[in-house]
Amino acid sequence: MGHIFDQGFRPFFLLAGLWGGLTVPLWLASHGGIVEIAPAYGDRNWHAHELLFGYAATAVAGFLLTAIPNWTGRLPVKGWPLAALAGIWVAGRVAMLSAGAIGLVAAAISDLAFLGALIAIAIREIIRGHNWRNLVVIGLVVLLFIANTLFHVSVATGAQPDFALRMAIATFIMLIVLIGGRIVPSFTRNWLAKRGSKPPASFGRIDRIAMVASALALVTWVTMPFATSTATLAAVASLALLLRLARWRGWATFREPLLLVLHLGYLFVPLGFLAIAAGPWAAVPNGSVIHLWTVGAIGTITLAVMTRASLGHTGRMLTASSVTTVLYAAMIGAALLRALAPVTTIYAELLLLSAAAWSAALLGFAVAFWPVLTGPRRVATA
């Protein structure tokens, strides 16, 4: 454990795996009346909040704290400052569970402190490093903070926080569209170049159209989720994203699951838009749309990035072991089962299978990568 606070990805990827894997069984136990969890929020709202702001935001924090030194050329946040940030995260999780005892205002302040501190650190590093290009990424994290604030305000005023949750989901999807649009073709290009294969297409008009169409469709989905105009914009975004993804030549990476999973995870973004586009005519359940994005896109991409970054930044081979490949399969299986569950007659059974696969993927990551995240860096071999 002596190296856990050497770099941002170490504590936050480990915390993301552990908490993400435990949150779903805790929610199911609460939903089934076995235990009582966060009654001040309700098990459904607590479940949604903790998977978005407890799990996904933590994975984003690990990525940002590792990427920002590369963007700026500055030393990474580590040691006691990093430990303090992790402590703020832990305090937020405890506060969300004990809101009934400490009050909703105290719980909200404690929970919001993590993203607030992360944003302050990120802005400081971006400004000092004069890395203005990536301020847009920090801007999206600010939107996550606003969405989290709206969640707490909604709960405190007795309203359902659906708008805030859609805003958070949309922001995570836009982060995937933006950051995924950088790293997926870049990693693919490097891998294919070593094998003398044709590289992915360079950034161009299709990419710009896909990003703008995605942003517009997400804004309308947040504000008017069931409108025909939203479905139309979602159809355009889905088509543009599929064209963008095809140009990255993901099919040529099938021999390396560490890379292929990034393409498969990104595929869930246009699939979610496609489900929205089909909604007014095919009566696609809202739950299917949400879980194509939350479990499929967010879950798969975060797991893919956590495994790859953990290996790469600790000097290990950039290749997926058989165990890691099983973790990817479990996450993708969880997404497909959860998206299909609302349109079948065995909803409860598929829900349980999906939950088990989700938890197996993330807890499996925490166990398998524990030595990687807590141990010393190796001399790079690849």
C-alpha positions as CSV (number, residue, x, y, z in Angstrom):
1,M,0.0,0.0,0.0
2,G,3.1,2.3,0.2
3,H,2.6,3.5,-3.4
4,I,-1.2,4.1,-3.3
5,F,-0.8,7.8,-3.2
6,D,2.0,8.1,-5.8
7,Q,-0.4,9.1,-8.6
8,G,-4.1,10.0,-8.9
9,F,-5.2,6.9,-10.8
10,R,-4.1,4.5,-8.0
11,P,-6.5,5.4,-5.1
12,F,-9.4,6.6,-7.3
13,F,-9.4,3.6,-9.7
14,L,-9.3,1.3,-6.7
15,L,-12.0,3.2,-4.9
16,A,-14.1,3.2,-8.1
17,G,-13.9,-0.5,-8.5
18,L,-14.7,-1.3,-4.9
19,W,-17.6,1.2,-4.5
20,G,-19.0,0.6,-7.9
21,G,-19.0,-3.1,-7.3
22,L,-20.6,-2.8,-3.8
23,T,-23.2,-0.2,-4.6
24,V,-25.5,-2.4,-6.8
25,P,-25.8,-5.3,-4.3
26,L,-26.4,-2.8,-1.6
27,W,-29.2,-1.2,-3.7
28,L,-30.8,-4.5,-4.5
29,A,-30.7,-5.5,-0.8
30,S,-32.4,-2.2,0.1
31,H,-34.9,-2.4,-2.8
32,G,-35.8,-5.9,-1.6
33,G,-36.4,-4.8,1.9
34,I,-33.5,-6.7,3.3
35,V,-31.7,-3.7,4.7
36,E,-32.5,0.0,4.9
37,I,-30.0,2.3,3.0
38,A,-30.2,6.0,2.7
39,P,-33.9,6.4,3.4
40,A,-33.5,10.2,3.2
41,Y,-33.0,9.8,-0.6
42,G,-34.9,6.6,-1.4
43,D,-33.1,3.5,-2.7
44,R,-33.7,4.4,-6.4
45,N,-32.2,7.9,-6.1
46,W,-29.3,6.8,-3.9
47,H,-28.5,4.0,-6.4
48,A,-28.5,6.4,-9.3
49,H,-26.6,9.1,-7.5
50,E,-23.9,6.7,-6.2
51,L,-23.3,5.1,-9.6
52,L,-23.0,8.4,-11.3
53,F,-21.3,10.6,-8.6
54,G,-19.9,7.9,-6.4
55,Y,-18.5,5.6,-9.1
56,A,-18.3,7.3,-12.5
57,A,-17.1,10.6,-11.1
58,T,-14.4,8.8,-9.2
59,A,-13.1,7.1,-12.3
60,V,-13.1,10.4,-14.1
61,A,-11.1,11.9,-11.2
62,G,-8.5,9.1,-11.5
63,F,-8.2,9.8,-15.2
64,L,-8.0,13.6,-14.9
65,L,-5.4,13.5,-12.1
66,T,-3.2,11.2,-14.3
67,A,-3.8,13.0,-17.6
68,I,-3.4,16.6,-16.4
69,P,0.4,16.2,-15.8
70,N,0.7,14.9,-19.3
71,W,-1.3,17.9,-20.6
72,T,0.6,20.5,-18.6
73,G,4.1,19.1,-18.0
74,R,3.6,19.7,-14.3
75,L,4.2,17.2,-11.5
76,P,1.2,15.1,-10.5
77,V,-0.8,15.7,-7.3
78,K,0.4,13.0,-4.9
79,G,1.2,12.3,-1.3
80,W,-0.9,14.0,1.4
81,P,-2.8,16.3,-0.9
82,L,-4.0,13.2,-2.9
83,A,-4.8,11.4,0.3
84,A,-6.8,14.3,1.5
85,L,-8.8,14.3,-1.7
86,A,-9.5,10.6,-1.3
87,G,-10.6,11.3,2.3
88,I,-13.1,13.9,1.0
89,W,-14.5,11.3,-1.3
90,V,-14.9,8.8,1.5
91,A,-16.6,11.4,3.7
92,G,-19.0,12.1,0.9
93,R,-20.0,8.4,0.6
94,V,-20.5,8.1,4.4
95,A,-22.6,11.3,4.4
96,M,-24.8,10.0,1.6
97,L,-25.5,6.9,3.7
98,S,-26.1,8.8,6.9
99,A,-28.1,11.7,5.6
100,G,-31.0,10.8,7.9
101,A,-28.8,11.3,10.9
102,I,-26.8,14.4,9.8
103,G,-29.4,16.1,7.7
104,L,-29.7,16.6,3.9
105,V,-27.8,19.9,3.9
106,A,-24.8,18.5,5.7
107,A,-24.9,15.4,3.4
108,A,-25.0,17.6,0.3
109,I,-22.1,19.8,1.4
110,S,-20.0,16.7,2.2
111,D,-20.8,15.0,-1.1
112,L,-20.3,18.1,-3.2
113,A,-16.9,18.8,-1.6
114,F,-15.2,16.1,-3.7
115,L,-16.1,17.4,-7.1
116,G,-15.5,21.0,-5.9
117,A,-12.0,20.1,-4.7
118,L,-11.3,18.2,-7.9
119,I,-12.3,21.1,-10.1
120,A,-10.2,23.6,-8.0
121,I,-7.1,21.3,-8.4
122,A,-7.7,20.8,-12.1
123,I,-8.3,24.5,-12.9
124,R,-5.1,25.4,-10.9
125,E,-3.0,22.9,-12.9
126,I,-4.6,23.9,-16.2
127,I,-3.9,27.6,-15.6
128,R,-0.4,27.2,-14.3
129,G,0.4,24.9,-17.2
130,H,-1.2,27.2,-19.8
131,N,-3.1,24.3,-21.2
132,W,-6.2,26.2,-22.3
133,R,-7.2,23.5,-24.8
134,N,-8.4,21.2,-22.1
135,L,-10.5,23.8,-20.2
136,V,-13.5,22.3,-22.1
137,V,-12.9,19.0,-20.2
138,I,-12.9,20.8,-16.9
139,G,-16.0,22.7,-18.0
140,L,-17.8,19.4,-18.4
141,V,-16.7,18.4,-14.9
142,V,-18.2,21.7,-13.7
143,L,-21.5,20.6,-15.3
144,L,-21.3,17.4,-13.3
145,F,-20.9,19.5,-10.1
146,I,-24.0,21.6,-11.1
147,A,-26.0,18.4,-11.9
148,N,-25.0,17.0,-8.4
149,T,-26.1,20.3,-6.8
150,L,-29.5,20.1,-8.6
151,F,-29.9,16.5,-7.4
152,H,-29.5,17.6,-3.8
153,V,-31.8,20.6,-4.2
154,S,-34.4,18.4,-5.8
155,V,-34.4,15.9,-3.0
156,A,-34.4,18.6,-0.3
157,T,-37.5,20.2,-1.9
158,G,-39.3,17.0,-2.3
159,A,-39.0,16.8,-6.1
160,Q,-37.8,13.9,-8.2
161,P,-34.2,14.5,-9.3
162,D,-34.8,13.1,-12.8
163,F,-33.6,16.3,-14.6
164,A,-30.4,16.4,-12.6
165,L,-29.7,12.7,-13.2
166,R,-30.3,13.1,-17.0
167,M,-27.9,16.1,-16.9
168,A,-25.3,14.0,-15.2
169,I,-25.7,11.1,-17.7
170,A,-25.5,13.5,-20.6
171,T,-22.4,15.1,-19.3
172,F,-20.6,11.7,-18.9
173,I,-21.7,10.7,-22.4
174,M,-20.2,14.0,-23.8
175,L,-17.0,13.3,-21.9
176,I,-16.9,10.0,-23.7
177,V,-17.6,11.6,-27.0
178,L,-14.8,14.1,-26.4
179,I,-12.1,12.2,-24.6
180,G,-12.9,8.9,-26.3
181,G,-12.6,10.7,-29.6
182,R,-9.0,11.4,-28.7
183,I,-7.8,8.2,-27.0
184,V,-9.6,5.5,-29.0
185,P,-8.2,6.4,-32.4
186,S,-4.8,7.4,-30.9
187,F,-4.3,4.0,-29.2
188,T,-5.6,2.2,-32.2
189,R,-3.2,4.1,-34.5
190,N,-0.2,3.2,-32.3
191,W,-1.2,-0.4,-32.1
192,L,-1.9,-0.8,-35.9
193,A,1.3,1.1,-36.8
194,K,3.4,-1.5,-35.0
195,R,1.8,-4.2,-37.1
196,G,2.1,-2.3,-40.4
197,S,-1.7,-2.0,-40.8
198,K,-3.7,0.8,-42.2
199,P,-4.3,3.5,-39.5
200,P,-7.6,5.0,-38.4
201,A,-8.8,8.1,-40.3
202,S,-7.5,11.4,-39.1
203,F,-9.8,13.9,-37.3
204,G,-12.0,15.5,-39.8
205,R,-15.5,16.8,-40.8
206,I,-17.3,13.6,-39.7
207,D,-15.8,14.0,-36.2
208,R,-16.9,17.6,-35.9
209,I,-20.4,16.8,-37.1
210,A,-20.6,13.9,-34.6
211,M,-19.5,16.0,-31.7
212,V,-21.9,18.9,-32.5
213,A,-24.8,16.5,-33.2
214,S,-24.2,14.7,-29.9
215,A,-24.1,17.9,-27.9
216,L,-27.4,19.1,-29.4
217,A,-29.1,15.8,-29.0
218,L,-28.0,15.5,-25.4
219,V,-29.2,19.0,-24.6
220,T,-32.6,18.2,-26.0
221,W,-32.7,14.8,-24.3
222,V,-32.0,16.4,-20.9
223,T,-34.7,19.1,-21.4
224,M,-37.3,17.2,-23.5
225,P,-36.5,13.5,-23.2
226,F,-39.6,12.3,-25.0
227,A,-40.1,14.9,-27.7
228,T,-40.1,14.0,-31.4
229,S,-37.5,16.6,-32.1
230,T,-35.2,14.9,-29.6
231,A,-35.7,11.6,-31.4
232,T,-34.8,13.2,-34.7
233,L,-31.6,14.8,-33.3
234,A,-30.7,11.5,-31.6
235,A,-31.0,9.7,-35.0
236,V,-28.6,12.2,-36.6
237,A,-26.1,11.9,-33.7
238,S,-26.3,8.1,-33.8
239,L,-25.6,8.0,-37.5
240,A,-22.7,10.4,-37.2
241,L,-21.2,8.6,-34.3
242,L,-21.4,5.2,-36.1
243,L,-19.6,6.7,-39.1
244,R,-17.0,8.2,-36.8
245,L,-16.5,4.8,-35.0
246,A,-16.2,2.9,-38.3
247,R,-13.4,5.2,-39.4
248,W,-11.3,4.1,-36.4
249,R,-11.1,0.5,-37.7
250,G,-11.9,-1.2,-34.5
251,W,-12.5,-4.5,-36.2
252,A,-8.8,-4.7,-36.9
253,T,-8.0,-4.8,-33.1
254,F,-9.9,-8.0,-32.3
255,R,-6.6,-9.7,-31.3
256,E,-6.2,-7.3,-28.4
257,P,-9.1,-7.0,-26.0
258,L,-7.5,-4.1,-24.2
259,L,-8.0,-2.1,-27.3
260,L,-11.1,-3.7,-28.8
261,V,-13.1,-3.0,-25.6
262,L,-12.6,0.8,-26.1
263,H,-14.4,0.5,-29.5
264,L,-17.1,-1.7,-28.0
265,G,-17.7,0.7,-25.1
266,Y,-17.9,3.7,-27.5
267,L,-20.4,1.7,-29.6
268,F,-22.9,2.0,-26.7
269,V,-23.0,5.8,-27.2
270,P,-24.6,5.6,-30.7
271,L,-26.7,2.6,-29.6
272,G,-28.2,4.8,-26.8
273,F,-29.0,7.6,-29.3
274,L,-30.5,5.0,-31.6
275,A,-32.8,3.8,-28.8
276,I,-33.9,7.4,-28.2
277,A,-34.6,7.8,-31.9
278,A,-36.7,4.7,-32.0
279,G,-38.6,5.6,-28.8
280,P,-41.6,7.4,-30.2
281,W,-42.3,4.7,-32.8
282,A,-41.0,1.5,-31.1
283,A,-41.9,2.4,-27.5
284,V,-38.3,1.7,-26.3
285,P,-38.4,1.9,-22.5
286,N,-36.6,4.8,-20.9
287,G,-34.7,2.3,-18.7
288,S,-33.2,0.7,-21.8
289,V,-31.9,4.0,-23.0
290,I,-30.5,5.0,-19.6
291,H,-28.7,1.7,-19.1
292,L,-27.3,1.4,-22.6
293,W,-25.5,4.6,-21.6
294,T,-24.8,4.1,-17.9
295,V,-23.8,0.4,-17.8
296,G,-22.9,0.1,-21.5
297,A,-21.0,3.3,-22.4
298,I,-20.0,4.7,-19.0
299,G,-19.4,1.3,-17.3
300,T,-17.4,-0.3,-20.2
301,I,-15.4,2.8,-21.1
302,T,-14.4,3.5,-17.5
303,L,-13.4,-0.1,-16.9
304,A,-11.4,-0.1,-20.2
305,V,-9.6,3.1,-19.3
306,M,-8.9,2.0,-15.7
307,T,-7.4,-1.3,-16.8
308,R,-5.3,0.3,-19.6
309,A,-4.1,3.3,-17.6
310,S,-3.3,1.1,-14.6
311,L,-1.1,-1.1,-16.7
312,G,0.5,1.6,-18.8
313,H,1.3,4.0,-15.9
314,T,2.9,1.2,-13.8
315,G,5.2,0.0,-16.6
316,R,3.4,-3.2,-17.4
317,M,2.6,-4.8,-20.8
318,L,-0.3,-3.1,-22.6
319,T,-2.2,-6.3,-23.2
320,A,-5.3,-7.8,-21.6
321,S,-4.8,-11.0,-19.5
322,S,-7.5,-13.7,-19.7
323,V,-8.9,-12.4,-16.3
324,T,-9.1,-8.8,-17.7
325,T,-10.9,-10.1,-20.8
326,V,-13.4,-11.9,-18.6
327,L,-14.0,-8.6,-16.7
328,Y,-14.7,-6.8,-20.0
329,A,-17.1,-9.6,-21.1
330,A,-18.9,-9.3,-17.7
331,M,-19.4,-5.6,-18.1
332,I,-20.7,-5.8,-21.6
333,G,-23.0,-8.7,-20.6
334,A,-24.3,-6.6,-17.7
335,A,-25.1,-3.8,-20.1
336,L,-26.9,-6.0,-22.6
337,L,-28.9,-7.8,-20.0
338,R,-29.9,-4.6,-18.2
339,A,-31.0,-2.9,-21.5
340,L,-33.0,-5.9,-22.6
341,A,-34.7,-6.6,-19.2
342,P,-37.5,-4.0,-19.5
343,V,-38.7,-5.5,-22.8
344,T,-38.9,-9.1,-21.6
345,T,-41.1,-11.2,-19.4
346,I,-38.2,-12.1,-17.1
347,Y,-37.3,-8.6,-16.0
348,A,-36.4,-9.6,-12.4
349,E,-34.2,-12.5,-13.5
350,L,-32.3,-10.4,-16.0
351,L,-31.9,-7.6,-13.5
352,L,-30.3,-9.9,-11.0
353,L,-28.0,-11.4,-13.7
354,S,-27.0,-7.9,-14.9
355,A,-26.3,-6.8,-11.3
356,A,-24.2,-9.8,-10.7
357,A,-22.2,-9.3,-13.9
358,W,-21.7,-5.6,-13.1
359,S,-20.4,-6.3,-9.6
360,A,-18.2,-9.1,-10.8
361,A,-16.6,-6.8,-13.3
362,L,-15.8,-4.0,-10.9
363,L,-15.0,-6.1,-7.8
364,G,-13.0,-8.4,-10.0
365,F,-11.1,-5.3,-11.3
366,A,-10.4,-4.2,-7.7
367,V,-9.1,-7.7,-6.7
368,A,-7.1,-8.4,-9.9
369,F,-5.5,-4.9,-10.1
370,W,-4.9,-4.4,-6.4
371,P,-1.2,-5.4,-6.7
372,V,-0.9,-3.1,-9.7
373,L,-2.5,-0.1,-8.0
374,T,-0.8,-0.5,-4.7
375,G,2.6,-1.8,-5.7
376,P,5.7,-0.2,-7.2
377,R,6.1,0.8,-10.9
378,R,7.9,-1.7,-13.1
379,V,10.4,-0.9,-15.8
380,A,8.3,-0.5,-19.0
381,T,8.4,-3.5,-21.2
382,A,6.1,-2.3,-23.9
